[in-house]
Amino acid sequence: MSAAQSQTPAESKLEALQCHFTWDIDLSRATLFRFRDKLEDIVDDEGNIWLGHIYNLQGFIHYKLGLTEDAVSFFSRAAEALCQIRQAASDEGPWLMVNYGNQAWLHHHLGQEAESQAYLSKVDALMNKYPSPSQEELHAEIYAEKAWTLMKFSRDKKVQAVDYFERAIRMQPDMVEWQSSHTIALMHSFKYSDTGVDPDILEKIRKAKEQDPENLYLAVHYLEQIAKQGERVRHEARDLAAKVLRNPVSSYSGIKPLLRVYRHYISPDEAIDLVEEALKQHPDERYLKRCAALCYKWRIVFFRDGPKPGMTDRAISLHKEVISLYPHSSILKKIDLANIYAKSKDGLGQAEQMYQDLLGSDLEPADRQMLYNYYAKYLHFDRRDHRRSIQYHRKAAEIPHESFYRDNSIKTLERIEERSKRRINERVDEVLRMLDIKP
């Protein structure tokens, strides 16, 4: 008997639901902790249209981490936020389909079948009252939440997210926030591009920014894109900085991409000044401390003129604090701290010890790949050990996980191979000329 045939009617209904439990979100435990921290850094702003979706995803992640009481709480908060944002007079509305699906699954996993069945009945009632346009399509609200959720994950899911946003927008073109998030999803594939997005996508971002003028996160990303294409953005960046600093601290506030604009197109020192000013206003915000640590890392690791007096000590102190504030998702900050030590006076020994501790730890493939890529660069630039650097770039490339770090190591190895072939050819030509065989 197949698995499908052995299912009960209730289990078949659960499998047919559109919710986080059926969207093939298969995350490692380390990644779950990382996403939990990211979602916690989004401020609980009641005006945020995505607040219900944020709580839904938090509920799912807490369930996957085995924190069922927290999952129950977040799913309950999600339902309240969705109704409040939509200004619904009752607990009815198509925006609740995903949440009710999540709650049906959660109660099923907890062995509470009566409660699970009650939520299945609620989903059925909503689907009858708010049917999708056709059997082949989902309701626009489901497409939008599915898109917002999937754009947080892997490359292939980001591609799906763009498609789902487009479907939702075709059905409900008046939803400005969906259009804004759609353009942000489009930008993801150009994240590591030095030249920015294609012209047609840039035009979509411009239009979305005009339609959603209060969305500073989108405004900052638009500024970054036009800066990549050569426009001067100093005055616009400072105007946006003043607005961002007036808003509540959040990973959606635009502060991190704005600091990136300052680093690349204004001054890394001004980026530090900006984030320190933000910290003066909000000294206890861990997300700002994380952003500040990043700015100091940029200044010390990537700029050759050397840090200003006291800058290295401040950077080390910030990184240690951030590592303690994000105990389950701080591997990148530990790598950053090792690289800061490597640039400090007499700090190579501390850097090497940190790297060896990380290399000896139990890491999942994606984190190990990232570590190998960074260690290879450290060996090349700080230890001048080019042979071992190549070895670790190969180790990173051999891990079958698609990522920026794998692509970067492969490109590095290709450049090394090309240079090696060129040197060999130059030596052969020189020998042939010496033998008077080749003109």
N, C-alpha and C positions, 0 to 999 in steps of 0.2 A: 504494500500500500504506500502510495507517495505521501510526502509531507502535507501536500495540499489536501489530499483525500482524508488524512487523519485529523484535520483541523475541525474543531467544533464550529457551529454557526457564529458564535460570539468571536472566536479567534479569526475567522474569515472576515468579519466586519472590522475588526481592529486592523488587520492587514490592509484593508481597502481605504483606511483613513488617510487624509493628507495632514501630516503633522511631523514633528521632529523625530518621532520614533520610527517613521517609515521613509524618511528622506535619505537614507543611506549615509548618515553622518557617523562614520567609523573613525574615532579619534583615539590616539594613544593616551595613556594616563598623564604623561608629561604635557601633552598638548591640551588636555582638558584643564589642567591647572593653569596653563598659560592663558587660555580663553576665559577662565573664571576671573583671573586678575584683570584682563583687559575689560571685561564687562563691568567689573566693580569700579573701574576708573571712569565710567560714563556717569555723569552726575544724574541723580534722580530728579530731573526737571520735569514737572508735571506738564509743561508745554511741549515736551519732546514727543512728536507723533509716533516715534518708534519705541516709546517706553514700554508698552505692552509687549512688543516683539522682543525687546531686550530681556524682560522678565521671563518670557516663554523660553528663550534660549538659556537663560541662567537656570531655570528649573530643570531643563533637560540635562545640562552639564552637571548640576549637583546630583541628579539621579544617577548619572553614569559614574560619578565619583563615590556612590554609595551613601550620599547624604540625603536620605529620603525626606526627612522632616523639612530641610531647607527646600527641597524640590516642591513639596506640597505648598509651602509658603509662597514661593516664587510664582507658581502657577496660579495661585489665588490672587496674588498682587497683579499678575498679568491681566486676568479677567477684569479686575477693577479698573486698571489703567486704560484698557481698551475701550471700556464703556465710557469712562470719563473723557477720554480724548475725543471720542466720536459724539460726546454729549448725548448718549443714549439714555432714554428715560427708564428703560428696562434692561434685562440681561439678554436681550435678543439683538442679533445683528450678524451679518456674514463675517465680520471681523473676528468673531468668537469661534469659528469653526476649528481653527488650528488649536486654540487653547483647549476646547472641549475634547478634541482628539487626544491631546497630550494627557489630559486628566483621565480619560478613559483608559489609556495605556498604563499610566502610573498606578491607578487603583487595581488594574488587572495584575500587574507585577507584584503588588502588595497583597494579593490574594483577596481583595475586597471586590468580589464579582458583582454584588448588587450595586455598589457605587459606580463601578465601571459600566454596567449596563445602563445606569441612569444617564451617564454622559453620552453613551452611544445613542440613546434616544434623543438627547438634546441636539446632537449633530444631525440626526435624521430630520428633526423638526426644522432646523435651520436650512437644510438643503432643500426641503420641500417648499419653504417659504421664500428662499432666495436661491433659486436654481441657477446653475451655470448656463451660459449661452447654448451649449450643446454637450452631448455625451463625451466628445473628444476634448473638451476644454474644461478648465477649472474656473471657479469664481475669481474675479479680479482681486479680491482681498486675499485669497489664498496664494495667487501668483505673486502678489507684492510681498507677502511675508516670507514665502519660500525664497524669493529673489534676495531679499534683505539678509536672510540667514545664510544662504549658500555663498554670497559674495565675501563672507568672512573666511572661507576655507581654501581649498586647493585650486590650482589653475583651471582644471576642467570644470569645477563647480562654479567658478567665477564666470566662465563662458555661459553656463546654464543660467546663472543669475541675470546676465544681460538679456537673454532671450525671455525669461519670465517677466522681467520689468517691462519689456517692450509689449508683451501680451497684455499685461495689466493696464498699461497706459493706453493701449488701443481701446480697451473696454471703458476706462474711466479717465479720459484725457485731462480732466480738471484737477487731478491730484498732483499738485505742484511738488510735494515732497517725494513722490515716486519718481518724478522726472529728475529731480536733483540727485537722488541716490542712483538712478540709472546712469547719469553722466559720470558719477564717481566710480561706479563699477566699470564703465568703459575705460577709465583712466588706469585701472589696475594693471592692464597688460603693458602699459608704458612706464611702469614704476621706475625701472632702472635705465630708461632711455635718457641720454644727454640732450637730445634734440626735441623731446616732448612728443605730444600726441599728433596725429594726422590733422590736417586743416579742417576736415569736416567734423571731427570730434571736438576740436577746439571751438568751432562755431556752436556746437550743441551745448558746450559748457558755458559759453558766453550767454546764450539765450536762457539757460537754466538759472544762471546767476541773476539775470535781470528779473526773472519771474519769482525768484526766492531771495530777495535782497537781505533778509535777516540771517541767512545761512552763511555765517562767517567761515565755516569749514570749507564750503564750496568756493567762497570768494578767495580764500588763501590758495586753494589748489589751482584756481584759474590764474592767479598771479604767478604762481610757480611755473605754469605752462608757458605763459607769454614771456617770462624771464628766460626760459630755456631757448626760446626762439629769438633772443637778442634784444628784447625791449628793456629799457631802463625802468626799474620798479622801486627805486629807493623811497620816493615820496609816498607811493601807494602802500608800500610795506609798513611805513611808519604810521600812516593813517589807520591801517588795519590793526596794527599792534595796539594802538590806543583803545580801539573797540574791543579787541580780544581781552585786554586786561580788565575791562569793565564788567565782563561776563563771568559767570561762575566757572570754576576750574573743571575741565572735563576733557577727555580724550577726543570729544566732538567739538571742542571750542575752536580748534584751528591752531592752537599754540605750537604743536610739534611741527606741522608743515611750514608754519611761519618761521620758526627757528631755522629750518632747513633753507628757506629763502634767504634769510639773513646770512647764513654760513656761506652760501654759494655766490650770492649776488650783491651783498653789502659788506659785511665784515664778520668774521667769527667772534671777534672781541665784542662787537655790538650785540651779537646773539647772546653772549654770556651776560652782558649788561641787561638785556631784556628779560631773560629768565630769572636773573637775580632780583630784578624789580618785581617780577611776579611773585617770587618767593617772599619778598618783604610783605606783600599784601596778604599772602596765604602761606605762612611758614610751616603749616602742618600737613599740606597736601602732598601725599606721596607721589602722585603723578607728576607734579611740578619738579619734585626732587629727581625723578627719573629723567625728565627732560633736561634738567640742569646737568646731571651727570653726563648725558649724551653730548651736550654742548662742549663741556670741558674735554671729553674724549676727542671730539672733532679737532679742537684747537691744539691739543698736545700731540696727537698721533699723526695728523694729516698735514700739519703746517711746519715747514722747515725752520722758521725763524726762532723757534724755541718758545717755551711758555714764559709768561711774566712772573716776577717773584711772587711766591705764595700760591700760584695757580695749580701746581702739581699736588701740593698738600690738600688744597680744597677739592681737587678732583678725586684724590684717593679717599678722603673722608666721605664725600658724597656717594661714591660707588659702594663703599662698605655699608653705608646706611641703607642705600637702595637694595642691596643684596639681602639685608635683614628684613626689609619691608616686603620683599617678594621672595620668600624662602623657597617656594615651589617652582618658580619660573625665572630664575636669575642666572642661568648658565651664560647668557650673552653678556651680562654685566660682569660676571667673573672673568670672561675672556677680555672684555674691555679693560678691566682693572689690571690684568696681567700685561696688556699692551702699554698701559700707562706706566707701570713699573719699568718696563723695558726701555722707555724713553727717559726715565729719571736717572739721576746720578747714582751709580752703584746699584741699580735696581734690576740688572739682568738676572741675578741669582734668584730674587723673589719672583720674577716673571717666569723663569724656568720651573721653579717649584710649583707655582700655581698651575702651569700647563701640565706638568707631570701628574699632579693630583687629579686634574680633569680627565687626562688620558687614561688614568687608572680607575675611573669611576664607571658605574653602570649606566650607560646612556642608550637611549633609543637611536635607531639608525639615522634619523634626520638630524638630531643633535650631534651625533658623532661625526656626521658628514660636515656639518658647520664647524665643529672643533678642528677637524683635520685641515679644512681650508684656511682657517685663521692661523693655525700652528704653522702651516706651510709658509704663509706670508711672514710670520714672525721669524722663522728660521732663515728666510731669504734676506729680509731687510735689517733685522736686528742682530742675528747671529752670523750672518754671511755664510751660512752652511747651505750652499745651493744644492748639493747632492741630496741631503735629507729633505730639503724643501720639495724637490721633485717627487721624492718617495711619498710624502704626505699629500701632495696634490693628486697623485695616482690613487692613494687610498680613498680620498674624497670622491674622485670620479668613479671608482669601482662600486660605491654604494648605490644600488638601484633606486634612488629616490630623486625625482625631478625637483630641482630647486635652483635658486640663484647661485648657491655655493657650488653645486655640481657643475653648472654651466661655466662659472668663473674658473674653476680648476681645470676643466677641459680646455678652455680657451688659453689659459696660461701654458698648459702642456703643449698645445699646438704651436704657440709662439716660440717656445723653447726649441721644439723640433725643427721649426722653420729656420730659426737662427743657426741651429747646429748644421743643418744641411747647407745653408749659405756659406758658413765658415769652411766646411769640407770642400765645397765647390771652389771657393777662393783659393784654398791650398792646392787643390788639384791643378787649377789654372796656373798658379805660380810655378809648380813643379814642371808642368808642360812647357812653360815659357823658358824656364831655366834649361830644359833639355832641347830647346829650339824646335819643339814639335808643334807648338801652337803660337801664332803670331800675337 
